Amino acid sequence: MLNLRSGTSCEERVDEGGFPLMGASGVIGRAARCNTMAGSAIIGRVGTVGAVSLAHTNCWASDNTIVATAGPTLDPAYMYYLLVGARLAELASKTAQPLLTAGTIGAQRFPVPGLAEQHRAAAFLDDRTSSLDALTGKRKAQLELLRLKRFSTVRDVLTRGLHGANTKKTGLAWLPKIPADWNLVPLRYLTICLDGKRVPLSSSERSERQGPYPYYGASRVVDHVDDYLFDEPLVLLGEDGAQLGNPNLEVSFYVEGKVWVNNHAHVLRPAGINGRFLTEVLNVFDRNLYMSGATREKITQDEMNRILVPVPPVSQQEELVRWILAARSEHVKLENALRSQMHLLGERRQALITAVVTGQFDVSTADGRNVTEGVSA
């Protein structure tokens, strides 16, 4: 019914033009040449395992994918829905890095109607899933706007303070002014730098042992381990350029209690500044001013020490933290509501597709209305 093959590594990338470069979760760039024809289905082999995309134009399928091409008795659009309905992620290997193979997919059996019925089912699903996809797109856009709002809220309070005090110029493009009674202080005078260490265990060994102490990578918990390295309030700042290059991504975290931190994060012990307040500043400062290396891929300790931090009087710092955390709590509630709706829309889309391709839903007698019932526009 269909042909399966692995994608291949792309050696010729371009910034503009060319062909879409398809990864496990969709388009990841542009390629100078193509290795896959329009109408093929691109399946995540590793990474976003089991995700299915339909190639609307000729493209390059990367080595993280499996390419499915319809045979003469299979409509390409119906093939796409057939693969989505198969829940391929559930067929991946249960290893530390899940893997899906062409052999596993090819061994599956599906009820496949004639071409006329395939065309009708694909047209039906195209129509009905488009409304779900449109709503999901709206929720994604709202989520991104809310994320931007969260960071701008912090920048705003750093600029004006909580009570509209007189301000002074800073000379910083990302924070042009601060309240007149605040100071700008290099980070080296506000913190003591500590050294993180790699845990002498592989990821699979950590997964098996699952100790009681959080193990932090580049500013986030990546596992749990049997021992701890620090037992004090700390501020973590990731050094990785992939994260630092996104001005609207959290790269700094405040942690307390017994934790292990690896060597991919700067570990800072606050001294003379509220640790939670410092964390908020490090999430919104202009990182490009301090990133170094040939490709500006990280912040070194020397560069980090030069970061200028707006420092309010100690009496104001706790009040500012309470205000920022309260504002963040409201943002998190809204973000969770949006993610919940996106999850619901995704589940409805999957359920509808599965019902159609397994014959549980007769497209000749159903109009598919109410697929977005309960989800506001």
Secondary structure, DSSP 8 states (H G I E B T S, - for coil): -EEEEE------EESSSSEEEEETTEEEEEESS--B-TT-EEEESSSSTT-EEE-SS-BEE-TTEEEEEE-TTS-HHHHHHHHHHTTGGGGS--SSS----HHHHHT-------HHHHHHHHHHHHHHHHHHHHHHHHHHHHHHHHHHHHHHHHHHHHHHTTTT--EEE-S-SSS-EEETT-EEEEGGGTEEEE-----SS-HHHHHHH--SEEEESSSSEEEEESS-SEES-EEEEE-BHHHHT-TTS--EEEE-SEEEE-TTEEEEEESSS-HHHHHHHHTTS-GGGT-BTTTT-B--HHHHHT-EEEE--HHHHHHHHHHHHHHHHHHHHHHHHHHHHHHHHHHHHHHHHHHHHTTSS-TTT---TTTTTT---
